[in-house]
Amino acid sequence: MVTTLPNAPAKAPPRPALAATASRRTVILLALLVLLALLAGLSLFVGSGNLAPAAVWKALTEGGSDTTALLVNSFRVPRMLLALLVGAALGLGGALMQAITRNPLADPGLLGVNAGAYIAVVVAITYAGVAGISNYVWWSFAGAIIVTAGVYAIGGRGRSGADPARLVLVGVSVSYLLNGISVGITLQNPDTFDAIRFWSAGSLQGRQWDIVWGVLPFILVGTAVALSLGRSLNASVLGDDLAKSLGANLLRTRIIGFAAVTVLCGAATAAAGPISFLGLMAAFVARRIVGPDQRWILPFAAVIAPIIFLTADMIGRLLVASEVPVGLVTAFVGAPLLIVLMRGRKAVKGL
């Protein structure tokens, strides 16, 4: 005699998380791209002197040598493109830093990359006679490389390896030290202070086509490298032991990742000056939308960061006639977010 057991009640399928499928993520990413395009277009009209849409369109399509055409084509268009490039670079840099260090608080600024790039430019202006933002980029790269390697070497000591809280602590400490040295140098050299004061606040004011073309190849290469690391980073965030058991080459991933961060953030800092918290904010929002998959976090961060950056730049242009540097606006938004993240338990336990 065969006894048949009653079928167990089927469990209800788990409720899908936000953007749990690739198709939904793609739709959201496309929507963000549309929003970014709208903001990019709007930024051409906004400034110390607002322009009519018809005047902007005429300047874009017909050119000319009048004041409006010069303002649009020589200043606002390169400024908008630079905001897109710098935003994408810092968004990717923040996402890469967080994945490599397994630290949701990691940001190129918090880990000393911006401070290293900054002091290198200060030294270049003061002692090497370097002039022009387009010439800052190589010095910025050198400073970013040295500081990134130094912070990770110091923070990665001990049995626990690259502990998230220790890396942030070391990065912030190094940043304060380097910023103090930079301030000391500039205060002793009035010419250096005049040359660097607008750049050091984090600003897009006055940036023209030479800066765009100067940083474009570096940001394109860094972006391509960063986006290619998504699958490797998914293994890396699982922890060293598990990642190695899955066959991941952690050393290779970290070296390539840090190289990409250096190129991206070095170019961005050289072009716009030190911009704090943008990478932190973009990666945080991207992770909330798509979850822990680095293959999606990276492209989302590359789109979300320019949205935040363009919005902050337009706010800075509208607040006062003389313009508030965009770096200050992002700091006002990013600092409270960092405090909120620090209060959460997950913030100090890693990804």
HELIX and SHEET records of a PDB file:
HELIX    1   1 ALA A   22  SER A   43  1                                  22    
HELIX    2   2 PRO A   53  GLU A   62  1                                  10    
HELIX    3   3 THR A   67  LEU A   71  1                                   5    
HELIX    4   4 VAL A   72  ARG A   76  3                                   5    
HELIX    5   5 VAL A   77  THR A  101  1                                  25    
HELIX    6   6 VAL A  113  TYR A  127  1                                  15    
HELIX    7   7 ILE A  133  ASN A  135  5                                   3    
HELIX    8   8 TYR A  136  GLY A  155  1                                  20    
HELIX    9   9 PRO A  164  GLN A  188  1                                  25    
HELIX   10  10 PRO A  190  SER A  200  1                                  11    
HELIX   11  11 TRP A  209  LEU A  227  1                                  19    
HELIX   12  12 GLY A  230  SER A  236  1                                   7    
HELIX   13  13 ASP A  240  SER A  245  1                                   6    
HELIX   14  14 LEU A  250  ALA A  272  1                                  23    
HELIX   15  15 LEU A  278  VAL A  290  1                                  13    
HELIX   16  16 GLN A  294  LEU A  319  1                                  26    
HELIX   17  17 VAL A  326  ARG A  343  1                                  18    
HELIX   18  18 ARG A  345  VAL A  348  5                                   4    
END                                                                             
